[in-house]
Amino acid sequence: MKWKKFKKERISLNYTIMLLPHSQKKPIHFKMPVWAFGIIFLGLLVLTGVCLFFAGSRLQLREVRKEKVQLEQERELLALQKQMADLENEALKQEREIQEQELKDLEEKSRNTLNELKDLVERENQIRQELGLEEVSEEGERDGTDQNPGEEPAAQSENDVWNGSEPITKVASAELSGIYAANTDSFQAIQSEFAYLQKNLEEQSRRYEDYLNTIEQKKEAEAARKAKNADTRNSIVNYALQFIGNAYVYGGNNPNSGVDCSGFTKYILGNVAGVYLNRTAASQAGQGRVVSAQEAKPGDLVFYSNGSSINHVAIYIGNGQVVHASNERVGIIKSSMYYRTPVKIVNVLGD
C-alpha cells in the first residue's frame, strides 16, 4: 500500500514548465512526468557527451594529420640526405681509386727513375774506367779502395785539371783525340739514325695523305656514280611516261607506232640507259639482279605471270606504281605495281 501511494504521489507527480514567464501574454504551461524529464535530461547529457567526443576526436585527428605531414617531410629530408651521402660516398670512392692509381703510377715512375739512375751510374763508371778515374757508387760516392786508411791524399801534379772541386787526372792528347773521335762517330750515327727515322716518318705521312686522298676520291666518285644512276633512273621514268596513251601492238617494238610489254621495256632502257634487253618478258626476267619490293628503285623491271610462266613486264616508276604496255584495249598506261601480284623484280642497270 505504501509503495502504491508513493508511486502515485511522487513518481507520477507532474511538473509544470513555464515558457516566457515574464511575458505579458499568458504563459505556456507544459506538464511533464518525472520519468520523461529524466529521459530527456539523460538524452541531452548523452548528446552533449557525443558532441564533445567527436569534437575531441576531430581535434586529435587534426593533430595526427599535422604529425603525419611533419613525418613525411622529415622522411623526404632523410631520403634527400641519404641520396647526398651516397653521392658523396661515390665521389670519395672514385677519388680514392684515382689516388690509388696515381700512387701506382708514381711507384712505377720511381722504379723507372731508379733503373735509369742505375744505368747512368753504370755508364758513368764505364766512362771513368775509360778515362782512368775512380768509380762512383750508386750513392754518388767515389770508391776509395786504392787509398789506405789514414794516408794523406797524393799531391796534385801540374797536369792535374780541376773539374769543380774534384781533381781529374789529365789524359794524353792521343787518348782525348780517340775519345773525341769515338764520341763524334756516335753522334754522327745518332744523327744518321734520326735522319733515317725522320725520312721514314715523312714517307709514312705522305703515304697516309695519299691514302686519305684516294679514299676521298673514291667517295666522290661513288657519290657521282650514284647521282648519275639517279639521273638515269629519273630519265627512264620521264621518257617512259611520255608514251602513256599510245597503242599496244603485239610484237611491236616502237611505242610511237605500237608496242607490247617487253618491246616497251626494251625500247625505253635501250634508248635512255643503253641497256640491252632480250625480246620476251620471260627472257628479260633472267637478266640483271633480283631485288625485293622494298629495294626496288625507279627504272627496275617488275614481272608478272599467268600462274605457270612469266608473261608480262612493266617499268617501276616509284611510289608503288609502274608504267607498261598493258593490252590492246588500254594501250600504254600507268597503274599500281600490285594491280597483279608481282613474281619478280629485277635491277638491270647494274648499280
Buried (B, 14 or more C-beta within 10 A) or exposed (E): EEEEEEEEEEEEEEEEEEEEEEEEEEEEEEEEEEEEEEEEEEEEEEEEEEEEEEEEEEEEEEEEEEEEEEEEEEEEEEEEEEEEEEEEEEEEEEEEEEEEEEEEEEEEEEEEEEEEEEEEBEEBBEEBEEBEBBBBEEEEEBEEEEEEEEEEEEEEEEEEEEEEEEBBEBBEEEEEEEBEEEEEEEEEEEEEEEEEEEEEEEEEEEEEEEEEEEEEEEEEEEEEEEEEBBEBBBBBBEBBEEBEEBBBBEEBBEBEEBBBBBBBBBBBBEEBBEBEBBEBBBEBBEBBEEBEEEEBBBBBBBBBBEEEEBBBBBBBBBEEBBBBBBEEEEBBBBBEBEBBEBBBBBBBBEE
